[in-house]
């Protein structure tokens, strides 16, 4: 079993910044990919950013140049630095870990990010 615990959500004004953190514990296999997804009210869950254990990354077009994903492999932790936040970024952000080759996913419970003046 794997547990994912997110932190760092909250209320921020447009143009502001937030940093999300997610710590994974349990049986962590490699290679893996850790990432952030988000779900806004009335919309489907979508990928925000993902980083593999080799450091390669991919981002949704809507967040490129504004968000940066990073990870600490020794601590099984992934971070999402979010800058220049917009009201459209308002959503519940979920941490995910995907075990490559095995095809198993685990999810955190989510953390709410609200961008509003």
C-alpha contacts under 8 A as a table, 3 or more apart, distances in Angstrom:
res1	aa1	res2	aa2	distance
1	X	26	X	5.81
1	X	27	X	6.05
2	X	24	X	6.76
2	X	25	X	5.66
2	X	26	X	4.61
2	X	27	X	5.87
2	X	28	X	6.99
2	X	106	X	6.72
3	X	24	X	5.61
3	X	25	X	5.27
3	X	26	X	6.35
3	X	106	X	7.52
3	X	107	X	7.80
3	X	108	X	7.13
4	X	22	X	6.36
4	X	23	X	5.63
4	X	24	X	4.58
4	X	25	X	6.65
4	X	95	X	6.92
4	X	96	X	7.61
4	X	106	X	7.55
4	X	107	X	6.42
4	X	108	X	4.71
4	X	109	X	7.75
5	X	22	X	5.36
5	X	23	X	5.37
5	X	24	X	6.67
5	X	95	X	7.84
5	X	108	X	5.79
5	X	109	X	7.31
6	X	20	X	7.07
6	X	21	X	5.57
6	X	22	X	4.29
6	X	23	X	6.68
6	X	94	X	7.61
6	X	95	X	6.66
6	X	108	X	6.57
6	X	109	X	7.47
6	X	110	X	6.49
6	X	111	X	6.37
7	X	20	X	5.77
7	X	21	X	5.25
7	X	22	X	6.41
7	X	111	X	6.57
8	X	18	X	7.02
8	X	19	X	5.82
8	X	20	X	4.51
8	X	21	X	6.17
8	X	111	X	7.42
9	X	18	X	7.18
9	X	19	X	7.58
9	X	20	X	6.32
9	X	111	X	5.36
9	X	112	X	5.32
9	X	113	X	4.97
9	X	114	X	7.96
10	X	18	X	7.99
10	X	111	X	7.96
10	X	112	X	6.16
10	X	113	X	5.03
10	X	114	X	6.09
11	X	113	X	6.15
11	X	114	X	4.74
11	X	115	X	5.93
11	X	116	X	7.14
12	X	16	X	6.00
12	X	17	X	7.15
12	X	18	X	7.55
12	X	85	X	8.00
12	X	113	X	7.82
12	X	114	X	6.29
12	X	115	X	5.00
12	X	116	X	6.29
12	X	117	X	7.66
13	X	16	X	5.48
13	X	85	X	7.65
13	X	115	X	5.40
13	X	116	X	5.02
13	X	117	X	5.01
14	X	84	X	6.98
14	X	85	X	5.38
14	X	86	X	5.09
14	X	87	X	6.39
14	X	115	X	5.75
14	X	116	X	6.00
14	X	117	X	6.51
15	X	83	X	7.03
15	X	84	X	4.14
15	X	85	X	4.87
15	X	86	X	6.39
16	X	83	X	6.16
16	X	84	X	5.49
16	X	85	X	5.51
17	X	81	X	7.47
17	X	82	X	5.39
17	X	83	X	4.42
17	X	84	X	6.24
17	X	85	X	6.21
18	X	81	X	6.21
18	X	82	X	5.24
18	X	83	X	6.77
19	X	79	X	6.92
19	X	80	X	5.59
19	X	81	X	4.49
19	X	82	X	5.95
20	X	79	X	5.52
20	X	80	X	4.99
20	X	81	X	6.50
20	X	82	X	7.94
21	X	77	X	7.08
21	X	78	X	5.89
21	X	79	X	4.54
21	X	80	X	6.55
22	X	77	X	5.52
22	X	78	X	5.28
22	X	79	X	6.38
22	X	95	X	6.38
23	X	75	X	7.52
23	X	76	X	6.07
23	X	77	X	4.45
23	X	78	X	6.66
24	X	28	X	7.71
24	X	76	X	5.43
24	X	77	X	6.09
25	X	28	X	6.98
25	X	76	X	7.25
28	X	76	X	7.94
29	X	32	X	6.63
29	X	99	X	6.39
30	X	53	X	7.09
30	X	99	X	6.69
30	X	100	X	7.32
31	X	52	X	7.40
31	X	53	X	5.83
31	X	54	X	7.78
31	X	99	X	6.42
31	X	100	X	5.69
31	X	101	X	7.89
32	X	52	X	5.78
32	X	53	X	5.57
32	X	97	X	6.85
32	X	98	X	5.52
32	X	99	X	4.44
32	X	100	X	5.10
33	X	50	X	6.53
33	X	51	X	5.48
33	X	52	X	4.01
33	X	53	X	5.99
33	X	97	X	5.69
33	X	98	X	5.16
33	X	99	X	6.56
33	X	100	X	7.05
34	X	50	X	5.70
34	X	51	X	5.49
34	X	52	X	6.24
34	X	53	X	7.81
34	X	78	X	6.67
34	X	95	X	7.38
34	X	96	X	5.62
34	X	97	X	4.39
34	X	98	X	6.37
35	X	47	X	7.80
35	X	48	X	7.55
35	X	49	X	5.58
35	X	50	X	3.92
35	X	51	X	6.04
35	X	69	X	7.99
35	X	78	X	7.37
35	X	95	X	5.82
35	X	96	X	5.16
35	X	97	X	6.40
36	X	47	X	6.38
36	X	48	X	5.48
36	X	49	X	5.46
36	X	50	X	6.31
36	X	80	X	7.63
36	X	93	X	6.51
36	X	94	X	5.57
36	X	95	X	4.74
36	X	96	X	6.07
37	X	45	X	6.48
37	X	46	X	5.37
37	X	47	X	4.36
37	X	48	X	5.02
37	X	49	X	7.07
37	X	93	X	5.66
37	X	94	X	5.11
37	X	95	X	6.47
37	X	96	X	7.33
38	X	45	X	5.42
38	X	46	X	5.50
38	X	47	X	6.58
38	X	48	X	6.59
38	X	91	X	5.84
38	X	92	X	5.42
38	X	93	X	4.28
38	X	94	X	5.83
39	X	43	X	6.22
39	X	44	X	5.88
39	X	45	X	4.31
39	X	46	X	6.41
39	X	91	X	5.26
39	X	92	X	5.36
39	X	93	X	6.64
40	X	43	X	5.36
40	X	44	X	7.27
40	X	45	X	7.41
40	X	90	X	6.48
40	X	91	X	4.24
40	X	92	X	6.40
41	X	91	X	7.09
47	X	50	X	7.65
47	X	59	X	7.61
47	X	60	X	6.44
48	X	59	X	5.81
48	X	60	X	5.17
48	X	63	X	7.07
49	X	57	X	7.21
49	X	58	X	5.67
49	X	59	X	4.29
49	X	60	X	6.23
49	X	68	X	8.00
49	X	69	X	6.53
50	X	57	X	5.56
50	X	58	X	5.50
50	X	59	X	6.61
50	X	69	X	7.03
51	X	54	X	7.99
51	X	55	X	5.91
51	X	56	X	5.60
51	X	57	X	4.38
51	X	58	X	6.74
51	X	69	X	6.83
51	X	70	X	6.95
51	X	71	X	7.44
52	X	55	X	5.22
52	X	56	X	5.42
52	X	57	X	6.48
53	X	56	X	7.54
53	X	73	X	6.99
55	X	71	X	7.98
57	X	69	X	7.64
59	X	63	X	6.74
59	X	64	X	6.05
60	X	63	X	5.67
60	X	64	X	6.45
61	X	64	X	5.37
63	X	66	X	5.39
63	X	67	X	5.59
64	X	67	X	6.12
65	X	68	X	7.67
66	X	82	X	6.20
66	X	83	X	5.16
66	X	84	X	6.10
66	X	85	X	7.74
67	X	80	X	6.73
67	X	81	X	5.49
67	X	82	X	4.48
67	X	83	X	5.97
68	X	80	X	5.70
68	X	81	X	5.08
68	X	82	X	6.64
69	X	78	X	7.24
69	X	79	X	5.63
69	X	80	X	4.58
69	X	81	X	6.37
70	X	78	X	5.79
70	X	79	X	5.25
70	X	80	X	6.62
71	X	76	X	7.31
71	X	77	X	5.56
71	X	78	X	4.18
71	X	79	X	5.95
72	X	75	X	5.50
72	X	76	X	5.80
72	X	77	X	5.22
72	X	78	X	6.40
73	X	76	X	4.82
73	X	77	X	6.64
74	X	77	X	7.97
82	X	85	X	6.61
85	X	89	X	6.46
85	X	115	X	6.74
86	X	89	X	5.38
86	X	90	X	7.56
86	X	115	X	6.12
87	X	90	X	5.60
87	X	114	X	7.40
87	X	115	X	4.75
87	X	116	X	5.91
88	X	115	X	7.66
89	X	113	X	7.57
89	X	114	X	7.51
89	X	115	X	6.70
90	X	112	X	7.78
90	X	113	X	5.41
90	X	114	X	4.62
90	X	115	X	5.43
91	X	112	X	6.05
91	X	113	X	5.56
91	X	114	X	6.64
92	X	110	X	5.85
92	X	111	X	5.41
92	X	112	X	4.33
92	X	113	X	6.04
93	X	110	X	5.24
93	X	111	X	5.24
93	X	112	X	6.14
93	X	113	X	6.97
94	X	107	X	6.75
94	X	108	X	5.74
94	X	109	X	6.56
94	X	110	X	4.30
94	X	111	X	6.57
95	X	107	X	5.77
95	X	108	X	5.15
95	X	109	X	7.85
95	X	110	X	6.77
96	X	105	X	6.84
96	X	106	X	5.69
96	X	107	X	4.68
96	X	108	X	6.48
97	X	105	X	5.67
97	X	106	X	5.45
97	X	107	X	6.77
98	X	103	X	6.69
98	X	104	X	5.75
98	X	105	X	4.52
98	X	106	X	6.74
99	X	102	X	5.63
99	X	103	X	5.62
99	X	104	X	5.42
99	X	105	X	6.52
100	X	103	X	5.69
100	X	104	X	7.68
